[in-house]
Amino acid sequence: MQTTLQGTELSVAILMDDLSSAKEIAAALRQHNILAHHYQNLDEFWVASNIQMPDLAIIDVTKMSQGSIQFKTHPKVVNQNLCYAFYSKDSTKVLLQSTLGLKPYGYIHHDFSLSLQVLSLIQRRSDEIKKAREFQELESRIQRLQQRSQRLIADRSSAEEFRAHFEFIKTFCLEIEEDATKFDFTLSLMNKLDNWEAIESYGIYELNKSGQKLISPEVSKKKYHPFPSLWLGQANLHGIEAFAREMATQVANDLFQTDPIMVKIHAGNNQPDLLLYVTYREERMASFPWDVFESILSSSLRRLKLHQQLPQYTSQFLPMWEALDNLDRLQKTSVETDTRILCLSLIPLVDVAKKRLQNKFFWSSFFNDFFLQLSGRIQKTTKLSLFGPWHIIFFINKDEIEAESQVLQTFIRQFSYWKFFEDNSQILSEEMMPILKLIPASSAHYLRIFQKELEDMKIEEEGKRLIVQGRTENRRLSI
C-alpha cells in the first residue's frame, strides 16, 4: 500500500537516539513507500524543522531536551503548527511525564504492534492532510465561483442598462422621425432634447447652403445654447470637415461649464451634416451609449432626406416592364449599343431574412437607406429598375461601366445589412452579401437567370434539409 498526499509522499521525521528502534519505525514506514528523515540530536532536528516542517514527527521521549534546548519551546511546537507523536518503550515510559502540557498527535509504544501503530498514525495524518487540502480547494473554488458570479451580475447589470438605453434611443429617434415629417428635422430634435430630463444643455452647429459657414439655429429653447456663427475659410462640400469640427468644439467648450459630448449626425455625406453638443446632469449618463445614439439618429436623418430627395431621382428609376422592354431594344442594337447592364441580386439577403421568422427584418428601413446611400454614389446617367425585393437592374453607359461597377462593388461590401435585423447578433454578413454580375441585353435571358437563381436556392434549401435529416437518422441508428 502506498500512502500519498495529492501525488506527494507524506514527509516524516524521526528524532531518536536508539538506532534499532529508529530502524524498526523506518522499516514500518517503508512498507508504505514512505522514507523518513532520521535525526539523533534535538538541535539538528530543531534547525531542519524550521527550514522545512515535516507532515509528521515521531519524537523519542528521551530527546525532550538537549542542554539548554527544550523540544516544547520549539517555535512550531509553541504555535501548534508541528504535528508530532511521542515514542516510548518499557524502559523509557516513565519519561512520558515530561510531555505533560503538550498536545501531541498521538503516542506509540515499542511492542509487537509497532508497525500497526505507525500505520494507524500515517493513515490518520494522511487523511487529515488530504481533507485539509480538499477543503482549501473547495474554498478556492467557492471564491472563484463567487468572483465569477459577481462578474456575471455586473455584466448582466451593464447589459440591462445598455438594453434600457438602446430602447430609449429607438423610441427617441422614431418620435423625431414622426415629428420631422411635419417639422424640420433640427427643430424636432431640439424639441425632444428640451424634454429629455437627463440633459442639462445642448447646442447645434450645421453648414449654411454654401458650406463655408457654421451656423446655429436661431430658436429660443429652455436648454438650448445658440452658438456664434463661424466662417470656415473654405467650402465644406461633403459635410463638416475635421478642422471645422475642431473649431466648433473649441467654441462649445468655452460656452459650456463642463466639456460637452459631441454627437456627429450624418445625412449621407462622408462627414457629419450636423454637430450636436450635449451636457448632462445625471451620473448614469456617463455610461450612455452615445455612439449608438449617434448612429440611429443619423439613420433617422438619412431616411428623412430620402423622403425629401426621392423626387429628384425619379428620372433614374424605370418601372420593371419598361426595363424589360429596354433590354429587348438593346438586344436588337447588339454591339452598337452604348449601354451595359449589371444585375444586383439581393436573393442571398432575402433568403436570410425569410429564414429568420423570429428575427424581424425591417424592409422599409433597409430599402430607404439602401437607395438613399446608393443614389448619392452612382452617376446621374445610370438608370435602375427594381424587380421586387430580389433584383436591381442597372443600365450604365459603357464608358462608365468600369468605374460604376467598382463603386457598386465597394458599396455592396460596405453597406451594413445586419443592422436592419431586429436581432443582428444572429446574422452573419457573409450569408447575405448581394451578388453583382454583368448580364446580356435580353429580357428572356434575364428571366431565365432569375428563374435559375430561385431554383438553385430551392435546391440548396432541400439539400440542407436532407443533410440535417441524414444526420438525425445516423444519430438514431447509433443509439
N, C-alpha and C positions, 0 to 999 in steps of 0.2 A: 504493500500500500504506500502511495506517495502523497504526502500532505503538502499542499501548495496554497499560496495566497495570491489570487489574481495572476497566476502564472509565475509567481516568485516564491522561492522556498522560504519557510519560516527560519528566521535567524535566532539562534540560541547561543547563549554564553554560559560557560561553566566556570565558577570560581571555587577551586578545590585543591587542597594540598595532596590528598590521598589519590595517587595516580591510578591505583587499581579500581577504586570506586569511580573515578572520572571515566576510566575506560569502559566500565560496565554501562554507565549512563550514555556515553558516546555511542557504544555498540547498539543500545536500545534505540537511540535516535537514528542511527544509520539504517536500521530496519525500515525506517520510513523515509529514507533518502534525505535526511537532514544532517548536515555537517556542522558540528558545534565548534565554537572558539573556546579553547581552554586557557584559563588564567590561574596561576598559582599564588599570585600576590595581589592583595587588595589595591595597592597603588596602581598597578598595571591595569587592572580592571577599571579602576576609577577613571583613568585618562581615556581608555578606549571607549567607555560608555558615554563619555562626554562628547567624543568625536562622532560616534555612530551608535545610537542606542539600539540594543537587541530587542526582538519581539518578546523574548522570554529569557530571564536569567535564573540559573539554578545556583544557589549560594549555600556553600557548606557553612554550618553554624560555627565552625572553628575559625572562619575568616571574617568575623564581625568587626574586627579591629586589627590595625597594624600600626604600632607606635601611637602617634597622635591622630591617626586617621581612623575614623569610625564609619562603618557602612551606612548607619542610619542618618549621617549628616551629608551624605552624597546629595547634590542639588536635585537630581532626578528622583531620588527617594523622598526628599522633603516635599517636592511639588507633585508627588504621586504619579509621575509620568512613566517611571520604570515599573515593568511587570516582572515580579520575581517570586520564586518559590524557595523554601528552605529545605536543605537536605541534612539528614542526621542518621546516625546508626546507634546501636545499643550503647556503645562506649561514649557517645557524644550527645545523647539526647538530653542530658542534664543542662547542656548549654542552650537549649531552646528558650530558657527563661530570658536570655538576652534579646530575644525577638519581641518581647512584650512591648506594646505601644506602636508596633509597626503594622502595616496592612499588606501581608503577603498574599500572593495569588493562590498559594497552596503550600502543602507540605508533602515531602516524600521521605520515606524511611527505607533504609537498606535492609531488604529481606528478599525472599524468593519471588515476590510480586513486583520487584523494582521496575521491570520492563513494562508491566501493565500500568503502574503508577505514572511512568513517564509518558506512555501513550495517551492516558487519560488527560494529562496536562496539556500536551501539544494539540490534541484534538479540540479540547475546550478553547484553548487560546486561538487556534486556527479559525474555529467557527466564530469566535468573538470578533477577531480582526476582519474576517470576511463580511460579517454583518455590519460592522462599523463602516467598511468601505462601501458596501451596498447602500447604507443609509446616506453616506456622503454623496454618492452618485445620484440617489433619488432626490436629495436636497438640491443638488446642482441641476438636475433635470427639471424639478419644480420651478427653480429660479429661472431657467431658460424659458419654460412654458409661460411663466408669469410675464417675463420680458416680452415674449412673442405676443402674448395676449394684449399687453399694453400697447405694443406697436400696432396690432390689428385694430384695437379700439381707436387709436389715434388716426390710423389710416381711414377707418370707416367714418370717423367724425369728419375728417378732411373731405372724403368722398361725398358725404351727405351735404356738407357745406357747399362744395362745388356744384352738386346737383341743384341745390336750392338757388344758388347764384345763376346757374345756367337757365333754369326755368324762369327766373325773374327776367333775365336778359331776353329770352324768346318772347315773353309777353310784352315787355317794354318795346321791343323793336316792331312787333306786329301791330301794336297800337299806334306807333309812329307811322307805319305804312298806311294804316287806315285813315289817319288824320291827314297824311300827306297827299291823298287823292283829292282832298278838299282845300288844303292849305299848302303853303310852301314847305318843303322838307325841313329847312332850317328852323322855321317857326314852330313846326310840330315837335321837333327835337327840343327846342327851348321850353315849350310848354310842359313836356314830360320831365325835363331836368328840374324845372322850378317846383314840381310836385314831388320830387324824389327827396324824402326826408333825410336820407344819409348824406346828401350833397350839401356842402356849405356854400360854395360859389362856383361859377363857371364863366368861361369866355370862349368866343369863337372867332376864328380867322378864316377867310376864304379869298380867292382871287377875284379881282374885277374882270370884266369882259376882255380886256387887252392882255391880261396875265402879267401885268407889270406892277401891280399894286396889291398888297394885302389889306383887305377891308374887314371891318367888324360890323355886324348888323346893328342898325340904329333902332333898337327896341328897348322899351322900358319893362324890365322884369325884376322881381324881388331879389333873386340870387345872381342875376346876370351882371357881369362887369364888361362894359364895352371897351375894346382896345383901340388905341390910336392907329390911324392908317399908316402903312409902311410902304414907301417906294422901294422897289427891289433893284432898280438899275438895269434890269434886263427882263425880257418876257419869259414867263414860265408857261410853256405851251403844252406840257404833259403833266400838269398838276404842280403842287407846291414842292419845289426842289429843296435839297438838303440845306443849302445855305439860307434859304428863306425860312425854313423851319427853325434854324438856329436863331435867326433874328426874332422870330415870333416868340420863341421860348424865353429869350432874354427879357422881352417886354412882359411876358406873363409872370416870370419870376420876380420882377420888380414890383408888379402891381398886387400880387397875392402875398398874404402873410407867410404862407408856407409854400414850398415848391409844389406846383400842381402836377397831376398826371396828364400826359399828352396822349390823346386818342386820335389816331390818323384815320380819317374816313375817306374811302376810295369810291369813286363813281365810275370806274372803268379805265382811268389813266394809270400809268406806271407809278406815278407819285400821287399822294393824297390830294383830294379836292377840298377837303375841309379839315381844319385843325380844331379839336375840342380840348380845352384845358379845364381840368376839374380838381377841386379840393374837397375833402370830406371831413366830417366831424366825428364819425363813429370809428372806433378802433378796428371793428370787424372788417371794415372796408380795406384794410391793409392786405387782406388775402383775397380781395375781389379779383376775378379773372379779367383784367382789363383787355388782354389780348383777344379773348373770346368776344367780349363786348364790342371791341373794335371791328372784328371780322363780321359779326352778324349785323352790326349797324351799317357797315359798308355794303353788305348784301342787300339790305333794305333800300339803300340809296340807289344801288345799281338797278334793282327791279323797278324802282320809280322812274329812273332815267330811261329804261327800256320802254315803259309805258308811254313816256313822253316822246321818245325818239323814233319808235317804230314807223310812224307815217313818213319819215324822211327816207326810209329804206324800202318802202313798198315796191318801188320800181325794180328792185333786185330780186324780189320774190315772184316765182312763177307758180300758178296752180299746177298740180301734178299732171292733169290732162294736157295742158299746154306744153309741159316739159316732155311728155311722151311724143306729142306731135313734133316738137322741136328736134328730138332725137332722130325721128324719121326724115325730117327735112335735111338734117346734117348728113344723114346716111346717103342721100341722093347726090349731094355735092361731093362726097368722097374725099379725096386727098386735097381738093382745093379749099376745103373749109379752114377758117381761121380760128376755130373753136375746138377745145379739147374738153373731155368730160371726165370728171372724178366722181366716184361714188363713196360716200362715207357711210359705212354700215354701223348702225347702233344696236344691231341684233345681240351682240355679247352683253351689252348693258341691259337691254330689255330682258334677256334670258335670266340674268342675275336678279333683276328686280321682280320678275314674275315668280321665281322660285322661293323668294323670301316673303311668304304671305304674312308672317307675323312682324315683318320689318318694313314698315311703310316707306315707299319711295315717293318723293314729292315731285310729281311730273311737271306741274305748272312752274314751280320754282326752278327746276332744272332747265326746262326749255327757255324760260325767260332769261336766266343768267347765261345760258349757253349762247343764245343768239345775240344778246347784248354784247358779250365779250367778242364773239365771232365777227359781228358786223363792224366792230372797230378795227379789225385786223385785215380783212380781205379787201381787195380792190373794188372800187365802185362799179367797175365794168363787169365784175363777176356776177353772174346770175345764179340763183339757187332755188331748189324746189324741195319741199318736204313731203316724203312719201310715208305718211303715218309716223309712228314712233320708230320705224325701222331704218329708213334710209334718208340721206340728204344728197341730192344730185347737184353738182357744181358745173356750170358752163363757163369755161375760162378761156380768155384769149391765148392762143398758142405761144405768143411771145412772153407771156407772163406765167406759163404753166409751171416752170421750174421753181420760180420764187414763190408762187402762190401755194404749190404743194408743200414746200418747206415750211411756210407759215402755218399751213393746216396741220402738218405733222407735229410741229412744235406745240401748237395749241392743243392738239389731242393728248399729247403726253403730259402737259402741264395742268390741264383742267382738273379740278377737284371733284370727281364724280362721287366720291364717298360721302361728301357732306350732305348729299340730298337723300340719304337713307336715315330713317329715324334713329336706328342704332348702327352707327358706322363702324363700331368695333368688330362687327361680324363680317365686314366686307373686305375683300382683297382687290386692290385696284387692277391687278393683272387679269383678273377674271372678266372685267367689264370694259377693257380697253377697246374703243371703236376701231374699225379697220378701214383704211383709206386705200382705194385702188383705182387705176385708170381703166375705163371701160369703153368699148366701141360705140359709135353712134348708131343705135338701133333699139327701138322700143321692144321688139321681140327678143333680142339678145339680152337686154336688161331684165325683162320679166323672167327669162329663163334663169338668169343669175340669182334673182330674188327668190324664185321658187326653189332652186337648189340649196340656197343658204338655209331656208326654212326646213327643207327635208333633211339636210345634214344635221341641223340642230335636233330634229326629232330622233334621227338615228343615234346621235351621241347620247341623248337622254335615255333611249331604250337600251343602249349598250351599258350605260352606268347602272340602270335598273337591273339588268341581267347579272352584272358583276356583283352587285350587292346581294341579289338573290342567291347566286352561286356560293358566296361566302357564308351566307346564312345556312344553306344546306350542308356545306362542308363542316361547319361547327356542330350542326345537329348530328351528322354521321360520326364525328369524332367522339361525341358524348356517348 
